[in-house]
């Protein structure tokens, strides 16, 4: 077994994501050793388990012989250094995984929306983007966050609000989008594409109205989700 | 044994807090759910911070005892 195969096997054992990737019809590239995210997660688990063992050793040393130079050394490693790595890796993984469709779908209020998103028969805008892979990953997050660092921060703060409302039950059904959907999120990807610019429906004179949201993209291209579809049909 | 007992107790507390932080981090790494990650961010990481402060306090006290600071 060469190094690459060994690394790939370790990743399959450590991460369910790698197992999911293995089930895909499209074969992985030759020499595939996993994604950065999978490595972050695998290393995080290894460092986390190592840290627990180091903490046990530090505790035992401190308990038996007091604050000796050896105990100080174990404490520096177990409380000072290794947890720093664990903190970095787990935070990076948590932040990354909080943007996935699975993360958004983990709250049961989102189940119908995520089911529609993944339904190849659905004609909603979200499902069309998903089944044609217009967006490669993190589909919910990509469309529901603004571009740039500011957009990421705002989305994360909004996500905290969602967790709070979901946990405390302070929300009303059916859930709906908090603010009108900004066209800039659509135009960020589509605005400069030839298909968009050459479409007879997207006249140049309409651009200012599209930019200031006077003409929402969803007016012609909606509904985005099944709940909106039902509302539109009433 | 030259260690001051309260300092040893503080360091034992630092070890326990780090262990709690570590378990929470492992939960996030193994199965990351939004609620788990939120608890980890707002509870787990501050616990680790407190542990670091306790460790730093013990180190400083140690240095003062040896008149190195």
Interface residues (C-beta under 8 A of the other chain):
Chain A: X41 X44 X45 X48 X49 X51 X52 X55 X58 X59 X62 X63 X65 X66 X67 X68 X72 X75 X76 X78 X79 X80 X83 X86 X87 X89 X90 X91 X93 X94 X95 X97 X98 X103 X106 X107 X159 X160 X162 X163 X166 X167
Chain B: X1 X2 X3 X4 X7 X8 X11 X12 X14 X15 X18 X19 X21 X22 X23 X25 X26 X28 X29 X30 X32 X33 X34 X35 X37 X38 X40 X41 X45 X48 X51 X52 X55 X58 X59 X62
